[in-house]
């Protein structure tokens, strides 16, 4: 095993400060949160991991920030501001509670908002490891996985692990703020809502611009859910220790960031809509179709009768009738999928593939969601990543999450990176590029497929090296 390039300097448990006035307190001050089907479906995957790089703040900027929180350093300032923002997002300070059925040997869960606290870690990278080193290549180096806490921990293990862990890593030329977030607490929309709010508090605000709605809501009737839903406790140690069980089959994975400029995105979108004589295909759908067909084309060993699946998590907040309230904090995503033969995907045009993704997403409305969850409740099942079939692609995050606006008081971010959580051959993380209208895809594939993709001229026609931000 390679020597670590990141050293842990200090670790704290940060709790909500309890400093909110009655005027700013929650109207839905939940103590116990019963899990909805949206939350339960996340139990057997690992924590979501995401973070952003910043240039190193100046000495004057650090002094100004420290004065605002009466602290002595940037690390202390971030720790105090985290405590203050947790007043608004106290579910992150809780723990999962597990109820084990002795006869069946299964475990059911709920969130206890007991202010047990969030893990906060201060780390430093070796002098030879710099932000510029990491970002100068679009390959994601192994050291990035060291920038995140709670490696390999599944969401259901939060009976003994914090629901949120933050690691602030200092480099000689910058800072990375990496978060590992339990997916039973928050989906991508809610996590970035929290992160944005933390940045606001860090900049000196006493309140946040969008108050989270913490009360869990599920639009369809569910009866005795907590008693009916349970999962095997094979990795649960309620007493406290985390036991990592490695996957049965190991393959060498590589991650690479592919940048689609605004012009490339526009060309792909126009091409897809022209081929299908429509205007329905979106920019993201066109980019995803291009990636999907390109990767399948690079897997030259496939038989045309083999199947391939593309999963896109649909944000249900505005698709429900009525929609969820503004600021709803929790999970409200549904993993919609489309499965077709690889031969069919390659034989049809690029526009056809993009339209299939478009129609799959468009078909999910309130009525369809109702049918899906009513059917699921008859025989509830919680899947694991290990159960996914081959040639499976899964989209994470969204280009609507504008991570480049999250200024903690010394400048805007310059790049985003994901951690090693839930990595598999086919994981795709999407976020906006630094240039408005551009898209960045962080793609994880086997080494062999990645090499083929790099050499594919048709795929490469539309991608470039990501642009790194400057102060």
N, C-alpha and C positions, 0 to 999 in steps of 0.2 A: 504493500500500500504506500502511495506517495506521501511524503511528509506534508503536514498541514501548512498552508501559506497564510493562515489567518489565526491570530491568537486572541482568546477571550480575556479581556481585562477585568471586567466586573459584571455581575449579574444581580438584578434587583427584582423584587415583586412589586409591581405598581398597582395601586388600587384607586378606585374613583375617589376624588378628593372630598366630595360632599359639600362643595362650595357654592352650589347654585342657590340663588334666591328663589323664593316661592314663585315669583313672576316667571322664572325661566325653567321651573321644574316640569317634569313630564306630567301630562294628564293621564297617561297609561303606565303608571309606575309598576310594571310587572315584577313579581317576585319569583313566580314559578311559570315557566313557559312550556306548555305541552307541544310536542313536535307534531307538525303537520306532515302529510305525505311528501311534500316538497323537501322537508328537512330529513325525513327518514331515508329517502332515496340516496342521501349523501353519506350515510353512516359508514359504509365499507370502502370508501376511498380515502386517500391521504389528504392532509391539510392543503388548502390552496396556498401557493407561495408566489408572491410578486413584490417587486420593489423597484426603486428608481435611483439613478445616479445623479449627484449634484457636484458642481465645482466646489472647491474648498472656499468657505466664507473667509472674508478678511478679518483681521483682528478687531477692527472697528465694528463690523457687523456682529461679531460674537459679543462684544461689550454691550452693544445696544440691546441685543436679545436678552442677555443675562440680566440687565437692569430691569427689564419688563417682568421677569419672574423672580427677581432677587436671588439669582444663582451665580455660580462661579465659573461655569464653563458651558460650552454648547451642549455637551452630553447631559449635564444637569438640567439645562433649559428644556431639552426635548423630553426628558423624563417627567419634569413638572407639568409641562404643557400636555403630555399624554394623560397624566392623572386628571387634569382639568377637563379634557375632552371626553374622558370615560364617564364623567358625570352624565353626559347625554347618551352614551352608548353602553350602559352598565351590563347588558347581557354578555359582553365580551369578558367581564370580570368574574363571571360565574364558572360553574363546572357542570358537566353532565352528571346526573344521578342515574344509577343503574339499579333496576329491580330484577333479580334473577329468579326464575322459576325452577325450583329444585327438581320437579318431575321431568319437565321438558328439556332442562339444561339451556334455556335461552334467556336473553337479557333484553329488557325494554328500557327506554330512556326518557328523561325530560331535562330541561335546563333549569338549574337552581341559581338564581341571580343573587348569590351570597357574598359578592365582592371579595372572593378569594384572591383575585388579582390577575394581572397580566404579567408575563415575563418580559423583562427589558434587559437587553444584553449590549454592553459596549465592547467592541472588538477592534483590533488593529491589523491591517494587512502588512506583510513583510515589505520592506522598503523597495524591493525589486519588483513588487506587484503594484501597478498603477492603474488608475481608471483608464487612461489612454491606452495602456497595454491591452486591457480587456475589450475596449471598444474599437480598436483599430482594425480588428478582424471581425468579419461577420459570423465566424464560428464562436460558439459559446464555450469558453474554457471550463475545465473542471472546477477551478477555484470559485466560480459563481455559486456552486452548490454550497460552499462554505459560508456564504453570506446570509444564509437562512437558518433559523433554529428549527427544532422539532423535526429533524429529518426522519422519514420513514414512518411517522406516526399517523395512524388512521383516525378519522373523526370520532369514532366510537370510543377511542381511548382517552377522551377528555374527562373521564371519571377521575383520573389521576394526573392529567396534564392540563395546562392552561388552555383556554379557548382561543387565545391570541398570544402570540409571541413576536416581539420586535427585536431586531438586531441592527444596531447602528455601527457600521464598519468604517473606520477612518483609513484613508489612503494618503499618500504624500500630496496628491493632487486633487483630492475630492472625497466625497462621502457617499455611502450607499445606505439607504434605509430599506431594509428587507423585512417583510411581514409574513408570518405563517398564520393563516386564519382558518378556524374550524368552520367547515361548510354547513354544519347544522345551524350555525348562528346567522350566517350571512352569505348571500350569493355575490357575484361580481359587482352588481349595481350598488348593493348595500355596503360592501367593503370599501369601494372607492368613495362613497358618500362619507364614510367614517374618515378615510384618509384625507379627503378634502377638508373636512371639519377640523381635523388635527392641525392641518396647515394654517387654517384661519386662527385657531387659538395660539399657535406658535408665533404668528405675526403680531399678537398683542390684543386680539379681540376677546371680550369676555363672553360673547354669545356666538352662535353659529348661524349661518344664513338659512339653513334648512334643518328644522328640528325633525329627528327621526320619529316615526310612528312605530313603537315597539310591540304593540299588541299583535300577536299572531292572528292572521285571518286566513281562512280557507273557504272558497266560495261554494263548495259542494258539501252536501250532508254526509257526515261521517259519524258512526256510532261506536262508542267504546274503542276508539282507535288505539289508545295506549295499551289496552288489554289484548288487542288482536294482533298488533304488530310486534314482532320480536325477531331477533337474528341470533345465529349461533355465537357463543361467547368464546370462540377459539383463540382470540387474541386479547381478550379482556382480562386484566388483572386488577380487580377493584381495590385490592390492598395497596397498590401503588406503583409497581414496577412495570416499565414498558418492555415488552419482549418483541424484538423485530424478527419476523419470519420472512426470509428472502424468497423471491419468486422461484418456482420450480425450474424454469428455463431462463437462462441468462443469454442475452444477445448484446452485441456491442452497438450502442446507440450514439448518434451524433446529433447535436442541435446546431442550427444555423439560422441566422436572421436574414430574411429576404425582404428587400425594400422595393415597393411598387410606387413609382413616382405618380404625381397627379396626372401626368400625361399618359403614362402606361395604364393606369386605372381607367381613365376615360376611353382609351382605345379598346381595352378589353370589354368594357360595358357596351360601347357602340357596336363592336363586332358581334357580341352575343345577341343583342336586340335586333340587329340587321339580319342575321342568319335566321332568326325565328319570326321575323316580321312582327315585332312587338316592342313595347316600351317598358315592360314590366320588370325586366331583370335589373337588379341593383348593382352598384359598383362592387360591393363585397361578394355578392353571389357570382359575379363574373370572375373575380379573382379566385374564389374558391374552386370554381369549375376548372379553371386553368391549372391550378395546383393538383386537383384530384386526378384529372386525366393524365397529367404529366407524370405523376408518381406511379400510377398504374402502368403507364407505357414503359417506365423504367424498370418495372418488375417483370423482366422478360421471361421468367420461368412460369408465369401464370398461364393456365388454360383458359380459354375464352368462356368456359362454362363456370369458372370460379366466380363467386359473388364478392362484391365490395359494398361497404356501407359508409355513408357519411352522416355524422351526427352534428346537429346544430342546436344549441340550447336556446330556446325561444323565451324571451322575456314576456311573461304573461300579464304584467301589471296593467297595461292598457288594452289588452285583448279580452279581458273579462267584462262581464256586464252585470253590475256596474264595475268600473275599473277600481283597482286598489287605490287607497288614498296616496296623495303626494307624500313622498318621504317614507313610504312603507319600508321597514327594516326587517330583513329576514331573507327567506328564499321564495322566489316566485318565478322559477324557470322550469321549462319542460324540455327534456332531451328528445327532440324530434329526429327521426332518421329516415333515410331513403336507401334502399338496397336494390342493386341491379347486377346483372352479369357484367363481368369485366369486358367481355367481347362487345356487349351492347354499348357500354360506355365509350369504347374506343372507336367503334364503327360509326356511331352517330357523330355529328359535328360538335364543336365546342359549345355553340349556342344551345344545342339540345340539352347538354349536361347542366348548363346554367339555368335553363328553364325548369328542369326537373327539381333543382334545389329551390327555385322560386316558388313553384306550385306546392311543394311539400310544406314550406313555411307558411304560405298564404292560406292553406287549408285548415290551419289550426286556429279556430275561433272558440268562443265560450261553449258553444254546443258540442264541439268535438272534444274539448278538454273534459267536459262533463262525462261524456261517454267513456273516455279513456280512464278516468279515475274511478268511476263506478265499476268498471270492469276489473280494474286493478284491485279494488277493495274486496272483491269476491275471493281472490287468491293472491294476497300481497306477497311480493317478492322484492328483495333488495339485492341487486347484482353487484359484482366486483369487477374491477378492471381485468383481473385474471381470467374472467369468463368471456371476455370479448372475442369474437371470431377474428380470423386473419383478414387482412386488407380493410381494417376498420379505421376510420378517420374521425377525430373528435375535435370540434372547435371550442376553444376557451376564450373568454373575454370578448370585447367588442370594440370596434373603431370609435364607438360613441364615448368610451372612457378616455377623456382627454387628460392623460397623466401629465402632460407638459405644463399644465396650469398650476400644479400643486407646489406653490412657493412657500417655504417655511420661514422666510424672512431674509434669505441671502441670495435669492435667485431661483429661476425656474429649473426644473429637471432637464437633463441632457439626454437621457436614455432610460429605457425600461428593460428589465430582465426578469425571467421567471426562475424559480428554483427547481430542485429535482423531484418535487412531489408529483406523483401520478404520471411520471414519464413512461411512455410506451411508443412503439413503432407506429406512428400515425397521429400523435398529438400535435395540434396546431394552435398556437396562441396568437391572437390578432389584437393589434392596438393601432391607433392612428400614428402616422409618421410625423416627424417634426414639421414638415411642410404641409400646410392645409390641403386636404384632399388626397394626400398620399396614405399608404397603408404599409405597416410592418407586420410580417408573419414570422414568428419564431417556430420553426418546424423541426420536429424530432423524428428521425428515421434510422433504420439500420445503416451501418457504415457503407455497405455495398449499394443500397438504394440511393443514399445521399450522394455517393460518388457519381452514380449514373445520372442523377438529377442535375448535378453541377455541370456535367458534360452535355446535357440535352440543349441543343441550340434553340429549339422552339420555345422551351421554357425560359431559357436565359435571355431571350429577346426582350422580355418585359421586366426583368429584375436588375437591380443595381445594389451597390453597397449602401447600407443605411447612412443617413446624414446625422452626424453627432452635433448636438447643440453647442453653442458658445455663449459666453457671458455677454 
